[in-house]
């Protein structure tokens, strides 16, 4: 995917945040937010699709393994109990990074993964040096 840059990233990020906020206000979590589950109409309106992994009402203490590996929050991978709203926000961050930079921020959100570990250990200067280099 080609990088869209910050302006386009902001444009779509605001729409995504509005959609996610609406879902969460209705006590719905998506749990599989990814580029493939975002559609754009001819007026550039964003649509969230594929609610097959979503959860309703009991969204604050989930444990099931749901999502797509490259977008999945670390607590899901580790088999921990998690808040559905937080894992949606994590996936949103991955999507936003891809929209702006045109690449995934990391392969998986695991401590063993080099780029994720740089982010996790607050080595952002080295991270962006490696990513942009």
N, CA, C and O atoms as CSV, one atom per row, in Angstrom:
chain,resi,resn,atom,element,x,y,z
A,1,UNK,N,N,0.845,-1.185,0.000
A,1,UNK,CA,C,0.000,0.000,0.000
A,1,UNK,C,C,0.885,1.241,0.000
A,1,UNK,O,O,1.908,1.287,0.684
A,2,UNK,N,N,0.495,2.212,-0.747
A,2,UNK,CA,C,1.232,3.479,-0.772
A,2,UNK,C,C,0.833,4.330,0.431
A,2,UNK,O,O,-0.317,4.309,0.871
A,3,UNK,N,N,1.787,5.066,0.944
A,3,UNK,CA,C,1.510,5.969,2.061
A,3,UNK,C,C,0.558,7.063,1.603
A,3,UNK,O,O,0.708,7.610,0.510
A,4,UNK,N,N,-0.417,7.379,2.439
A,4,UNK,CA,C,-1.374,8.437,2.120
A,4,UNK,C,C,-0.960,9.757,2.753
A,4,UNK,O,O,-1.454,10.813,2.358
A,5,UNK,N,N,-0.061,9.712,3.728
A,5,UNK,CA,C,0.384,10.924,4.399
A,5,UNK,C,C,-0.530,11.322,5.546
A,5,UNK,O,O,-1.575,10.715,5.779
A,6,UNK,N,N,-0.105,12.358,6.254
A,6,UNK,CA,C,-0.808,12.764,7.465
A,6,UNK,C,C,-2.177,13.367,7.193
A,6,UNK,O,O,-3.119,13.085,7.934
A,7,UNK,N,N,-2.321,14.184,6.160
A,7,UNK,CA,C,-3.620,14.816,5.903
A,7,UNK,C,C,-4.699,13.777,5.586
A,7,UNK,O,O,-5.793,13.825,6.150
A,8,UNK,N,N,-4.397,12.852,4.699
A,8,UNK,CA,C,-5.359,11.793,4.386
A,8,UNK,C,C,-5.558,10.887,5.587
A,8,UNK,O,O,-6.675,10.445,5.860
A,9,UNK,N,N,-4.484,10.611,6.301
A,9,UNK,CA,C,-4.590,9.800,7.513
A,9,UNK,C,C,-5.547,10.421,8.516
A,9,UNK,O,O,-6.377,9.726,9.102
A,10,UNK,N,N,-5.431,11.741,8.716
A,10,UNK,CA,C,-6.341,12.453,9.636
A,10,UNK,C,C,-7.781,12.366,9.154
A,10,UNK,O,O,-8.700,12.140,9.941
A,11,UNK,N,N,-7.965,12.546,7.857
A,11,UNK,CA,C,-9.309,12.518,7.268
A,11,UNK,C,C,-10.004,11.191,7.583
A,11,UNK,O,O,-11.145,11.173,8.047
A,12,UNK,N,N,-9.307,10.084,7.325
A,12,UNK,CA,C,-9.908,8.773,7.578
A,12,UNK,C,C,-9.897,8.422,9.061
A,12,UNK,O,O,-10.803,7.736,9.534
A,13,UNK,N,N,-8.903,8.874,9.796
A,13,UNK,CA,C,-8.834,8.592,11.231
A,13,UNK,C,C,-10.032,9.186,11.964
A,13,UNK,O,O,-10.607,8.540,12.840
A,14,UNK,N,N,-10.408,10.396,11.616
A,14,UNK,CA,C,-11.567,11.022,12.265
A,14,UNK,C,C,-12.842,10.225,12.015
A,14,UNK,O,O,-13.662,10.042,12.915
A,15,UNK,N,N,-12.995,9.756,10.785
A,15,UNK,CA,C,-14.177,8.929,10.482
A,15,UNK,C,C,-14.134,7.606,11.241
A,15,UNK,O,O,-15.149,7.146,11.763
A,16,UNK,N,N,-12.953,7.003,11.296
A,16,UNK,CA,C,-12.828,5.740,12.035
A,16,UNK,C,C,-13.129,5.943,13.506
A,16,UNK,O,O,-13.853,5.155,14.113
A,17,UNK,N,N,-12.571,7.006,14.082
A,17,UNK,CA,C,-12.817,7.281,15.497
A,17,UNK,C,C,-14.290,7.527,15.777
A,17,UNK,O,O,-14.813,7.060,16.789
A,18,UNK,N,N,-14.965,8.255,14.896
A,18,UNK,CA,C,-16.405,8.463,15.055
A,18,UNK,C,C,-17.151,7.129,15.041
A,18,UNK,O,O,-18.040,6.900,15.860
A,19,UNK,N,N,-16.784,6.255,14.107
A,19,UNK,CA,C,-17.439,4.947,14.003
A,19,UNK,C,C,-17.171,4.098,15.233
A,19,UNK,O,O,-18.085,3.488,15.787
A,20,UNK,N,N,-15.919,4.062,15.655
A,20,UNK,CA,C,-15.542,3.259,16.826
A,20,UNK,C,C,-16.225,3.805,18.083
A,20,UNK,O,O,-16.732,3.039,18.903
A,21,UNK,N,N,-16.235,5.127,18.227
A,21,UNK,CA,C,-16.889,5.744,19.380
A,21,UNK,C,C,-18.378,5.401,19.400
A,21,UNK,O,O,-18.938,5.114,20.458
A,22,UNK,N,N,-19.013,5.432,18.236
A,22,UNK,CA,C,-20.434,5.083,18.158
A,22,UNK,C,C,-20.658,3.630,18.599
A,22,UNK,O,O,-21.533,3.353,19.419
A,23,UNK,N,N,-19.866,2.716,18.052
A,23,UNK,CA,C,-19.996,1.306,18.433
A,23,UNK,C,C,-19.818,1.124,19.934
A,23,UNK,O,O,-20.622,0.460,20.588
A,24,UNK,N,N,-18.769,1.714,20.467
A,24,UNK,CA,C,-18.482,1.556,21.895
A,24,UNK,C,C,-19.584,2.166,22.752
A,24,UNK,O,O,-19.882,1.645,23.826
A,25,UNK,N,N,-20.196,3.263,22.299
A,25,UNK,CA,C,-21.299,3.871,23.062
A,25,UNK,C,C,-22.517,2.944,23.094
A,25,UNK,O,O,-23.354,3.049,23.990
A,26,UNK,N,N,-22.615,2.041,22.119
A,26,UNK,CA,C,-23.701,1.051,22.066
A,26,UNK,C,C,-23.271,-0.274,22.680
A,26,UNK,O,O,-23.977,-1.277,22.579
A,27,UNK,N,N,-22.092,-0.266,23.324
A,27,UNK,CA,C,-21.516,-1.451,23.971
A,27,UNK,C,C,-21.254,-2.584,22.970
A,27,UNK,O,O,-21.531,-3.755,23.230
A,28,UNK,N,N,-20.709,-2.181,21.815
A,28,UNK,CA,C,-20.305,-3.126,20.769
A,28,UNK,C,C,-18.821,-2.921,20.518
A,28,UNK,O,O,-18.367,-1.784,20.385
A,29,UNK,N,N,-18.065,-4.002,20.452
A,29,UNK,CA,C,-16.663,-3.930,20.034
A,29,UNK,C,C,-16.505,-4.785,18.782
A,29,UNK,O,O,-17.134,-5.835,18.649
A,30,UNK,N,N,-15.669,-4.328,17.880
A,30,UNK,CA,C,-15.486,-4.983,16.587
A,30,UNK,C,C,-14.536,-6.175,16.697
A,30,UNK,O,O,-14.868,-7.270,16.242
A,31,UNK,N,N,-13.393,-5.982,17.278
A,31,UNK,CA,C,-12.336,-6.969,17.520
A,31,UNK,C,C,-11.632,-7.502,16.269
A,31,UNK,O,O,-10.828,-8.429,16.368
A,32,UNK,N,N,-11.918,-6.938,15.106
A,32,UNK,CA,C,-11.171,-7.328,13.912
A,32,UNK,C,C,-11.034,-6.133,12.971
A,32,UNK,O,O,-11.212,-6.247,11.758
A,33,UNK,N,N,-10.713,-4.986,13.564
A,33,UNK,CA,C,-10.494,-3.798,12.740
A,33,UNK,C,C,-9.200,-3.985,11.952
A,33,UNK,O,O,-8.143,-4.268,12.518
A,34,UNK,N,N,-9.305,-3.824,10.651
A,34,UNK,CA,C,-8.160,-3.947,9.747
A,34,UNK,C,C,-8.537,-3.289,8.435
A,34,UNK,O,O,-9.713,-3.022,8.184
A,35,UNK,N,N,-7.554,-3.029,7.604
A,35,UNK,CA,C,-7.816,-2.352,6.330
A,35,UNK,C,C,-8.866,-3.088,5.499
A,35,UNK,O,O,-9.709,-2.460,4.858
A,36,UNK,N,N,-8.811,-4.396,5.512
A,36,UNK,CA,C,-9.743,-5.192,4.716
A,36,UNK,C,C,-11.185,-5.042,5.185
A,36,UNK,O,O,-12.110,-5.363,4.439
A,37,UNK,N,N,-11.391,-4.558,6.406
A,37,UNK,CA,C,-12.738,-4.376,6.945
A,37,UNK,C,C,-13.178,-2.910,6.921
A,37,UNK,O,O,-14.101,-2.516,7.634
A,38,UNK,N,N,-12.514,-2.123,6.101
A,38,UNK,CA,C,-12.891,-0.730,5.897
A,38,UNK,C,C,-13.232,-0.538,4.421
A,38,UNK,O,O,-12.438,-0.866,3.539
A,39,UNK,N,N,-14.407,-0.011,4.172
A,39,UNK,CA,C,-14.807,0.310,2.809
A,39,UNK,C,C,-14.960,1.818,2.702
A,39,UNK,O,O,-15.238,2.492,3.694
A,40,UNK,N,N,-14.780,2.345,1.504
A,40,UNK,CA,C,-14.920,3.775,1.261
A,40,UNK,C,C,-15.860,3.939,0.071
A,40,UNK,O,O,-15.660,3.326,-0.977
A,41,UNK,N,N,-16.893,4.778,0.242
A,41,UNK,CA,C,-17.817,4.998,-0.871
A,41,UNK,C,C,-17.282,6.096,-1.797
A,41,UNK,O,O,-16.185,6.609,-1.582
A,42,UNK,N,N,-18.052,6.451,-2.818
A,42,UNK,CA,C,-17.557,7.414,-3.814
A,42,UNK,C,C,-17.494,8.846,-3.287
A,42,UNK,O,O,-16.978,9.725,-3.978
A,43,UNK,N,N,-18.009,9.107,-2.068
A,43,UNK,CA,C,-17.842,10.414,-1.412
A,43,UNK,C,C,-16.756,10.358,-0.331
A,43,UNK,O,O,-16.629,11.279,0.476
A,44,UNK,N,N,-15.979,9.276,-0.322
A,44,UNK,CA,C,-14.903,9.026,0.653
A,44,UNK,C,C,-15.419,8.874,2.082
A,44,UNK,O,O,-14.716,9.187,3.043
A,45,UNK,N,N,-16.667,8.386,2.212
A,45,UNK,CA,C,-17.209,8.053,3.527
A,45,UNK,C,C,-16.763,6.645,3.898
A,45,UNK,O,O,-16.919,5.707,3.116
A,46,UNK,N,N,-16.218,6.509,5.073
A,46,UNK,CA,C,-15.694,5.237,5.546
A,46,UNK,C,C,-16.807,4.383,6.124
A,46,UNK,O,O,-17.685,4.892,6.820
A,47,UNK,N,N,-16.777,3.099,5.844
A,47,UNK,CA,C,-17.754,2.143,6.367
A,47,UNK,C,C,-17.003,0.974,6.995
A,47,UNK,O,O,-16.106,0.405,6.374
A,48,UNK,N,N,-17.368,0.615,8.226
A,48,UNK,CA,C,-16.813,-0.566,8.880
A,48,UNK,C,C,-17.665,-1.768,8.499
A,48,UNK,O,O,-18.894,-1.689,8.507
A,49,UNK,N,N,-17.016,-2.880,8.164
A,49,UNK,CA,C,-17.740,-4.092,7.776
A,49,UNK,C,C,-17.187,-5.297,8.525
A,49,UNK,O,O,-16.194,-5.193,9.244
A,50,UNK,N,N,-17.829,-6.420,8.350
A,50,UNK,CA,C,-17.452,-7.728,8.898
A,50,UNK,C,C,-17.430,-7.711,10.428
A,50,UNK,O,O,-16.380,-7.548,11.050
A,51,UNK,N,N,-18.585,-7.878,10.999
A,51,UNK,CA,C,-18.727,-7.894,12.449
A,51,UNK,C,C,-18.752,-9.322,13.006
A,51,UNK,O,O,-19.318,-9.569,14.071
A,52,UNK,N,N,-18.139,-10.250,12.282
A,52,UNK,CA,C,-18.130,-11.657,12.688
A,52,UNK,C,C,-17.444,-11.929,14.016
A,52,UNK,O,O,-17.799,-12.890,14.698
A,53,UNK,N,N,-16.466,-11.107,14.403
A,53,UNK,CA,C,-15.762,-11.288,15.682
A,53,UNK,C,C,-16.232,-10.301,16.745
A,53,UNK,O,O,-15.666,-10.242,17.836
A,54,UNK,N,N,-17.261,-9.533,16.428
A,54,UNK,CA,C,-17.692,-8.499,17.371
A,54,UNK,C,C,-18.324,-9.111,18.613
A,54,UNK,O,O,-18.726,-10.275,18.627
A,55,UNK,N,N,-18.399,-8.299,19.643
A,55,UNK,CA,C,-19.019,-8.702,20.904
A,55,UNK,C,C,-19.956,-7.587,21.329
A,55,UNK,O,O,-19.722,-6.415,21.035
A,56,UNK,N,N,-21.017,-7.964,22.023
A,56,UNK,CA,C,-22.059,-7.019,22.398
A,56,UNK,C,C,-22.322,-7.097,23.898
A,56,UNK,O,O,-22.376,-8.186,24.468
A,57,UNK,N,N,-22.479,-5.974,24.514
A,57,UNK,CA,C,-22.824,-5.767,25.921
A,57,UNK,C,C,-21.683,-6.093,26.880
A,57,UNK,O,O,-21.171,-5.185,27.535
A,58,UNK,N,N,-21.270,-7.349,26.987
A,58,UNK,CA,C,-20.202,-7.731,27.919
A,58,UNK,C,C,-18.849,-7.522,27.251
A,58,UNK,O,O,-18.208,-8.479,26.816
A,59,UNK,N,N,-18.418,-6.262,27.170
A,59,UNK,CA,C,-17.217,-5.946,26.392
A,59,UNK,C,C,-16.021,-5.581,27.270
A,59,UNK,O,O,-14.925,-5.349,26.758
A,60,UNK,N,N,-16.221,-5.530,28.571
A,60,UNK,CA,C,-15.151,-5.059,29.462
A,60,UNK,C,C,-14.211,-6.153,29.937
A,60,UNK,O,O,-13.102,-5.849,30.378
A,61,UNK,N,N,-14.609,-7.395,29.864
A,61,UNK,CA,C,-13.698,-8.469,30.300
A,61,UNK,C,C,-13.849,-9.662,29.362
A,61,UNK,O,O,-14.536,-10.639,29.662
A,62,UNK,N,N,-13.191,-9.548,28.230
A,62,UNK,CA,C,-13.224,-10.590,27.204
A,62,UNK,C,C,-11.973,-11.452,27.303
A,62,UNK,O,O,-10.943,-11.011,27.814
A,63,UNK,N,N,-12.068,-12.672,26.815
A,63,UNK,CA,C,-10.923,-13.566,26.880
A,63,UNK,C,C,-10.711,-14.326,25.577
A,63,UNK,O,O,-9.649,-14.919,25.385
A,64,UNK,N,N,-11.681,-14.326,24.684
A,64,UNK,CA,C,-11.566,-15.137,23.472
A,64,UNK,C,C,-10.527,-14.563,22.508
A,64,UNK,O,O,-10.321,-13.353,22.420
A,65,UNK,N,N,-9.898,-15.467,21.804
A,65,UNK,CA,C,-8.825,-15.135,20.855
A,65,UNK,C,C,-9.476,-14.760,19.532
A,65,UNK,O,O,-9.880,-15.632,18.763
A,66,UNK,N,N,-9.579,-13.448,19.265
A,66,UNK,CA,C,-10.240,-12.944,18.064
A,66,UNK,C,C,-9.380,-11.867,17.419
A,66,UNK,O,O,-8.662,-11.139,18.105
A,67,UNK,N,N,-9.457,-11.772,16.098
A,67,UNK,CA,C,-8.752,-10.720,15.389
A,67,UNK,C,C,-7.813,-11.267,14.337
A,67,UNK,O,O,-7.792,-12.466,14.059
A,68,UNK,N,N,-7.040,-10.375,13.762
A,68,UNK,CA,C,-6.055,-10.704,12.731
A,68,UNK,C,C,-4.677,-10.386,13.288
A,68,UNK,O,O,-4.447,-9.296,13.814
A,69,UNK,N,N,-3.765,-11.335,13.172
A,69,UNK,CA,C,-2.462,-11.282,13.849
A,69,UNK,C,C,-1.748,-9.934,13.755
A,69,UNK,O,O,-1.285,-9.420,14.773
A,70,UNK,N,N,-1.649,-9.362,12.582
A,70,UNK,CA,C,-0.864,-8.141,12.414
A,70,UNK,C,C,-1.531,-6.903,13.018
A,70,UNK,O,O,-0.883,-5.867,13.170
A,71,UNK,N,N,-2.808,-6.998,13.359
A,71,UNK,CA,C,-3.548,-5.880,13.948
A,71,UNK,C,C,-3.911,-6.140,15.409
A,71,UNK,O,O,-4.443,-5.257,16.082
A,72,UNK,N,N,-3.629,-7.330,15.896
A,72,UNK,CA,C,-4.111,-7.799,17.190
A,72,UNK,C,C,-3.302,-7.245,18.362
A,72,UNK,O,O,-2.071,-7.211,18.329
A,73,UNK,N,N,-4.016,-6.817,19.387
A,73,UNK,CA,C,-3.390,-6.295,20.603
A,73,UNK,C,C,-2.645,-7.408,21.333
A,73,UNK,O,O,-3.053,-8.568,21.277
A,74,UNK,N,N,-1.549,-7.060,22.023
A,74,UNK,CA,C,-0.730,-8.082,22.684
A,74,UNK,C,C,-1.482,-8.867,23.759
A,74,UNK,O,O,-1.205,-10.052,23.948
A,75,UNK,N,N,-2.418,-8.247,24.461
A,75,UNK,CA,C,-3.122,-8.963,25.521
A,75,UNK,C,C,-3.959,-10.119,24.976
A,75,UNK,O,O,-4.163,-11.114,25.672
A,76,UNK,N,N,-4.440,-10.000,23.753
A,76,UNK,CA,C,-5.177,-11.113,23.139
A,76,UNK,C,C,-4.212,-12.251,22.853
A,76,UNK,O,O,-4.502,-13.407,23.162
A,77,UNK,N,N,-3.062,-11.928,22.261
A,77,UNK,CA,C,-2.063,-12.946,21.914
A,77,UNK,C,C,-1.553,-13.683,23.152
A,77,UNK,O,O,-1.237,-14.872,23.104
A,78,UNK,N,N,-1.482,-12.945,24.261
A,78,UNK,CA,C,-0.970,-13.528,25.505
A,78,UNK,C,C,-2.038,-14.297,26.270
A,78,UNK,O,O,-1.752,-14.855,27.329
A,79,UNK,N,N,-3.254,-14.336,25.758
A,79,UNK,CA,C,-4.334,-15.077,26.408
A,79,UNK,C,C,-4.854,-14.417,27.669
A,79,UNK,O,O,-5.462,-15.074,28.513
A,80,UNK,N,N,-4.620,-13.123,27.800
A,80,UNK,CA,C,-5.070,-12.399,28.990
A,80,UNK,C,C,-6.504,-11.909,28.807
A,80,UNK,O,O,-6.999,-11.802,27.685
A,81,UNK,N,N,-7.150,-11.617,29.910
A,81,UNK,CA,C,-8.451,-10.960,29.855
A,81,UNK,C,C,-8.226,-9.541,29.347
A,81,UNK,O,O,-7.227,-8.913,29.698
A,82,UNK,N,N,-9.132,-9.028,28.532
A,82,UNK,CA,C,-8.928,-7.714,27.946
A,82,UNK,C,C,-10.243,-6.954,27.819
A,82,UNK,O,O,-11.328,-7.537,27.826
A,83,UNK,N,N,-10.112,-5.630,27.702
A,83,UNK,CA,C,-11.254,-4.764,27.430
A,83,UNK,C,C,-11.394,-4.635,25.922
A,83,UNK,O,O,-10.441,-4.278,25.230
A,84,UNK,N,N,-12.574,-4.925,25.424
A,84,UNK,CA,C,-12.803,-4.877,23.986
A,84,UNK,C,C,-12.529,-3.521,23.381
A,84,UNK,O,O,-11.991,-3.428,22.277
A,85,UNK,N,N,-12.892,-2.470,24.089
A,85,UNK,CA,C,-12.671,-1.124,23.547
A,85,UNK,C,C,-11.180,-0.838,23.380
A,85,UNK,O,O,-10.781,-0.161,22.432
A,86,UNK,N,N,-10.368,-1.344,24.283
A,86,UNK,CA,C,-8.925,-1.101,24.184
A,86,UNK,C,C,-8.299,-1.833,23.004
A,86,UNK,O,O,-7.399,-1.297,22.357
A,87,UNK,N,N,-8.758,-3.044,22.712
A,87,UNK,CA,C,-8.167,-3.761,21.576
A,87,UNK,C,C,-8.605,-3.132,20.255
A,87,UNK,O,O,-7.854,-3.163,19.280
A,88,UNK,N,N,-9.810,-2.561,20.212
A,88,UNK,CA,C,-10.218,-1.821,19.012
A,88,UNK,C,C,-9.329,-0.602,18.803
A,88,UNK,O,O,-8.943,-0.300,17.673
A,89,UNK,N,N,-9.006,0.094,19.876
A,89,UNK,CA,C,-8.145,1.280,19.767
A,89,UNK,C,C,-6.739,0.878,19.321
A,89,UNK,O,O,-6.120,1.586,18.526
A,90,UNK,N,N,-6.233,-0.235,19.817
A,90,UNK,CA,C,-4.920,-0.720,19.382
A,90,UNK,C,C,-4.930,-0.975,17.868
A,90,UNK,O,O,-4.028,-0.535,17.155
A,91,UNK,N,N,-5.943,-1.681,17.390
A,91,UNK,CA,C,-6.039,-1.972,15.959
A,91,UNK,C,C,-6.180,-0.694,15.143
A,91,UNK,O,O,-5.621,-0.582,14.052
A,92,UNK,N,N,-6.924,0.266,15.671
A,92,UNK,CA,C,-7.046,1.572,15.013
A,92,UNK,C,C,-5.661,2.198,14.834
A,92,UNK,O,O,-5.362,2.741,13.771
A,93,UNK,N,N,-4.820,2.127,15.861
A,93,UNK,CA,C,-3.471,2.688,15.773
A,93,UNK,C,C,-2.648,2.034,14.687
A,93,UNK,O,O,-1.909,2.712,13.972
A,94,UNK,N,N,-2.767,0.720,14.552
A,94,UNK,CA,C,-2.052,0.005,13.488
A,94,UNK,C,C,-2.544,0.488,12.120
A,94,UNK,O,O,-1.741,0.757,11.226
A,95,UNK,N,N,-3.849,0.595,11.965
A,95,UNK,CA,C,-4.427,1.057,10.699
A,95,UNK,C,C,-3.950,2.471,10.374
A,95,UNK,O,O,-3.551,2.752,9.244
A,96,UNK,N,N,-3.990,3.345,11.355
A,96,UNK,CA,C,-3.564,4.729,11.129
A,96,UNK,C,C,-2.101,4.786,10.684
A,96,UNK,O,O,-1.759,5.537,9.771
A,97,UNK,N,N,-1.244,3.999,11.323
A,97,UNK,CA,C,0.166,3.953,10.938
A,97,UNK,C,C,0.301,3.530,9.476
A,97,UNK,O,O,1.067,4.127,8.719
A,98,UNK,N,N,-0.443,2.504,9.087
A,98,UNK,CA,C,-0.378,2.013,7.712
A,98,UNK,C,C,-0.854,3.087,6.735
A,98,UNK,O,O,-0.227,3.301,5.697
A,99,UNK,N,N,-1.950,3.760,7.058
A,99,UNK,CA,C,-2.461,4.806,6.171
A,99,UNK,C,C,-1.435,5.917,5.967
A,99,UNK,O,O,-1.225,6.380,4.845
A,100,UNK,N,N,-0.805,6.335,7.043
A,100,UNK,CA,C,0.130,7.460,6.974
A,100,UNK,C,C,1.461,7.047,6.357
A,100,UNK,O,O,1.998,7.763,5.512
A,101,UNK,N,N,1.999,5.901,6.768
A,101,UNK,CA,C,3.351,5.505,6.349
A,101,UNK,C,C,3.394,4.489,5.199
A,101,UNK,O,O,4.433,4.328,4.559
A,102,UNK,N,N,2.281,3.810,4.934
A,102,UNK,CA,C,2.245,2.852,3.835
A,102,UNK,C,C,2.846,1.500,4.152
A,102,UNK,O,O,3.005,0.670,3.257
A,103,UNK,N,N,3.189,1.259,5.423
A,103,UNK,CA,C,3.736,-0.029,5.852
A,103,UNK,C,C,3.148,-0.382,7.216
A,103,UNK,O,O,2.627,0.480,7.924
A,104,UNK,N,N,3.238,-1.657,7.572
A,104,UNK,CA,C,2.837,-2.071,8.916
A,104,UNK,C,C,3.867,-1.571,9.921
A,104,UNK,O,O,5.054,-1.517,9.600
A,105,UNK,N,N,3.447,-1.204,11.125
A,105,UNK,CA,C,4.413,-0.736,12.123
A,105,UNK,C,C,5.298,-1.863,12.656
A,105,UNK,O,O,6.415,-1.614,13.110
A,106,UNK,N,N,4.801,-3.101,12.600
A,106,UNK,CA,C,5.509,-4.302,13.068
A,106,UNK,C,C,4.780,-5.509,12.504
A,106,UNK,O,O,3.666,-5.391,11.994
A,107,UNK,N,N,5.421,-6.685,12.599
A,107,UNK,CA,C,4.777,-7.912,12.109
A,107,UNK,C,C,3.683,-8.375,13.063
A,107,UNK,O,O,2.573,-8.711,12.649
A,108,UNK,N,N,4.023,-8.383,14.350
A,108,UNK,CA,C,3.085,-8.779,15.397
A,108,UNK,C,C,3.423,-8.033,16.670
A,108,UNK,O,O,4.579,-7.680,16.903
A,109,UNK,N,N,2.419,-7.794,17.491
A,109,UNK,CA,C,2.627,-7.119,18.775
A,109,UNK,C,C,3.103,-8.128,19.815
A,109,UNK,O,O,2.370,-8.498,20.731
A,110,UNK,N,N,4.352,-8.564,19.646
A,110,UNK,CA,C,4.993,-9.510,20.569
A,110,UNK,C,C,6.344,-8.936,20.952
A,110,UNK,O,O,7.031,-8.341,20.122
A,111,UNK,N,N,6.722,-9.111,22.204
A,111,UNK,CA,C,8.000,-8.573,22.687
A,111,UNK,C,C,9.180,-9.078,21.876
A,111,UNK,O,O,10.179,-8.372,21.737
A,112,UNK,N,N,9.084,-10.291,21.337
A,112,UNK,CA,C,10.185,-10.875,20.573
A,112,UNK,C,C,10.343,-10.222,19.201
A,112,UNK,O,O,11.395,-10.353,18.575
A,113,UNK,N,N,9.323,-9.529,18.730
A,113,UNK,CA,C,9.366,-8.913,17.408
A,113,UNK,C,C,10.147,-7.605,17.512
A,113,UNK,O,O,9.816,-6.754,18.338
A,114,UNK,N,N,11.165,-7.437,16.695
A,114,UNK,CA,C,12.119,-6.346,16.797
A,114,UNK,C,C,11.455,-4.970,16.819
A,114,UNK,O,O,11.680,-4.192,17.746
A,115,UNK,N,N,10.649,-4.664,15.820
A,115,UNK,CA,C,10.062,-3.319,15.714
A,115,UNK,C,C,9.055,-3.049,16.829
A,115,UNK,O,O,9.008,-1.942,17.365
A,116,UNK,N,N,8.252,-4.052,17.181
A,116,UNK,CA,C,7.308,-3.867,18.287
A,116,UNK,C,C,8.065,-3.619,19.588
A,116,UNK,O,O,7.666,-2.773,20.390
A,117,UNK,N,N,9.136,-4.343,19.794
A,117,UNK,CA,C,9.932,-4.181,21.015
A,117,UNK,C,C,10.535,-2.775,21.103
A,117,UNK,O,O,10.614,-2.206,22.192
A,118,UNK,N,N,10.957,-2.214,19.973
A,118,UNK,CA,C,11.476,-0.842,19.977
A,118,UNK,C,C,10.401,0.139,20.445
A,118,UNK,O,O,10.678,1.044,21.232
A,119,UNK,N,N,9.187,-0.046,19.963
A,119,UNK,CA,C,8.085,0.824,20.381
A,119,UNK,C,C,7.789,0.610,21.869
A,119,UNK,O,O,7.655,1.566,22.633
A,120,UNK,N,N,7.691,-0.638,22.257
A,120,UNK,CA,C,7.342,-0.990,23.646
A,120,UNK,C,C,8.363,-0.453,24.647
A,120,UNK,O,O,8.007,-0.106,25.773
A,121,UNK,N,N,9.621,-0.386,24.241
A,121,UNK,CA,C,10.684,0.070,25.144
A,121,UNK,C,C,11.029,1.548,24.938
A,121,UNK,O,O,12.098,2.006,25.340
A,122,UNK,N,N,10.112,2.284,24.308
A,122,UNK,CA,C,10.250,3.736,24.118
A,122,UNK,C,C,11.501,4.155,23.347
A,122,UNK,O,O,12.103,5.187,23.643
A,123,UNK,N,N,11.884,3.360,22.370
A,123,UNK,CA,C,13.025,3.698,21.525
A,123,UNK,C,C,12.532,4.234,20.179
A,123,UNK,O,O,12.899,3.726,19.120
A,124,UNK,N,N,11.696,5.267,20.243
A,124,UNK,CA,C,11.053,5.772,19.029
A,124,UNK,C,C,12.052,6.340,18.021
A,124,UNK,O,O,11.857,6.193,16.814
A,125,UNK,N,N,13.117,6.986,18.497
A,125,UNK,CA,C,14.108,7.520,17.556
A,125,UNK,C,C,14.737,6.397,16.736
A,125,UNK,O,O,14.831,6.496,15.512
A,126,UNK,N,N,15.162,5.342,17.402
A,126,UNK,CA,C,15.756,4.196,16.711
A,126,UNK,C,C,14.715,3.513,15.832
A,126,UNK,O,O,15.018,3.099,14.713
A,127,UNK,N,N,13.491,3.395,16.335
A,127,UNK,CA,C,12.407,2.779,15.559
A,127,UNK,C,C,12.240,3.499,14.229
A,127,UNK,O,O,12.283,2.862,13.176
A,128,UNK,N,N,12.049,4.827,14.254
A,128,UNK,CA,C,11.797,5.562,13.012
A,128,UNK,C,C,13.044,5.629,12.138
A,128,UNK,O,O,12.931,5.730,10.916
A,129,UNK,N,N,14.214,5.576,12.731
A,129,UNK,CA,C,15.453,5.508,11.948
A,129,UNK,C,C,15.470,4.215,11.138
A,129,UNK,O,O,15.809,4.223,9.955
A,130,UNK,N,N,15.104,3.107,11.776
A,130,UNK,CA,C,15.091,1.800,11.100
A,130,UNK,C,C,13.961,1.703,10.086
A,130,UNK,O,O,14.154,1.195,8.982
A,131,UNK,N,N,12.776,2.192,10.462
A,131,UNK,CA,C,11.612,2.108,9.583
A,131,UNK,C,C,11.801,3.003,8.350
A,131,UNK,O,O,11.475,2.596,7.235
A,132,UNK,N,N,12.316,4.196,8.544
A,132,UNK,CA,C,12.488,5.125,7.435
A,132,UNK,C,C,13.811,4.934,6.694
A,132,UNK,O,O,14.015,5.511,5.626
A,133,UNK,N,N,14.701,4.134,7.255
A,133,UNK,CA,C,16.018,3.954,6.665
A,133,UNK,C,C,16.047,2.926,5.652
A,133,UNK,O,O,17.098,2.665,5.067
